[in-house]
């Protein structure tokens, strides 16, 4: 998959200009062809085998962004995508770095207003148990009227999500001269890390300096573990002692000496003039030579908190291994089936095997392989999200057997599914790895095999009484797939009408997999009970599609009415009928295979927007929102005087 360039169309976005090109991501200004508004696309680079942090930053920000909704945080736009990228609103402002740093400071009142706004945003994050962990001027966008927007959540941690950056990346993350000392030791969950960074920001706003050298060298950054900072009044004696006391408390080496919450820091900032003047607030000298030669006791991490490795402690954990190329379709199919049966969480792991060759040729080879892997991973993710399964991706260095054993134990996994080898003579070839893992892993280990029965084409050749347990289970998975596909059917049609109103719409059933399936069953004459249940709804789906296509291209209200009042209720009816088909198939068996909860559950996902975080459900939810925006625009346009509309 070639990396996009200016002028390319990526899904429904036209890339208009390149805003930033870095080692990890490239940021584009793009036009949304639906709303005609400008948005920002943040596209990660593909060199994920040499730099796994690229994928981890993307995955982390994409997940945490779903939880964010605050006027002081950049608005994330969630859509179905053909590759990995983050979509954000386009902000008309400049980052704080343009105003502070290297002898550039703010007026006291401006700094206090900005800090108050920032405290509001960080307080919101902390209430959500989210720690930003990368608060710095470059990540704060200053808008009009002293408003701000916080951006870049690639390093953030959230207590409700697995912290993969802590688990799989060895080096501390973040800009060394802004992060808290304990972050250098791997701490990522303490809210007081953000309080430290807030103090550093306020320090720089008032002085244009930092108490530590701007160096990314670890040994220099680690001085903060045992040395106290230079007080800000050393650089700017005009700083009120009360404000210096606030800053020095916020950037204390030991987290216990800092403000326990951002709200307490905000309270002191609001009423700083009424705070007492203390000795620490009046200091205007660097720490003495004695203090520099004989620093205090270095900080240590004492929390000992368990690092969360899974989304939910109550759900079954399923691991899929070796996920880089198309030969792993069998593994993904097995993982998908088991996740649907067990209502489980999925982790897909790619083991980066250590090699002694570190030449430029090998580095380039890994770059190319990583770009291929990046594309393959997105295909795997979309494959599973189609079934409302949101997989976690792990890139772990080490020896295959050791990594998979350790991961199985760490996740307390129920099942480890192995794919085919990615090397002709690799470790996954043959049964030896399976046998070794079966001896040491605490969970069931299977090697995914080719599936020889396809309900879409093979069911017609059988009688209901001839089905095996595994064939019925395959039919269940196929029925789930049919439901999500038909949920897609109308959303895709409406987006096509909105985006390309001049194009002719093909309403024939030539590309309808559901229709082909029903036709094959009818031709065999063995499945009248199934076709009698599904034919009426299938016919109604195409009738609704024909109604949509007859509407004028700008009749957004009409499209929304059909979608909300006819299409979505029809999806719910289809789900119930598919559940009845599953019951019919199972009634032919003496021994029942595991059930698929999706088909047993009588509730309909389209009535629960909280579930619409990814996949077809997200697309359905987005469509309703997009139609509302277009209707509002039309109403606004119609309400304007004719002369203004002509202008």
Beta strands, then each sheet from edge to edge (+ up, - down):
strand 1: 9-10
strand 2: 13-21
strand 3: 25-32
strand 4: 38-44
strand 5: 76-77
strand 6: 86-89
strand 7: 94-95
strand 8: 130-131
strand 9: 140-142
strand 10: 148-150
strand 11: 157-158
strand 12: 317-321
strand 13: 345-352
strand 14: 392-397
strand 15: 415-418
strand 16: 444-447
sheet 1: 1+ 2- 3+ 4- 6+ 5-
sheet 2: 7+ 9- 10+
sheet 3: 8+ 11-
sheet 4: 14+ 13+ 12+ 15+ 16+
end
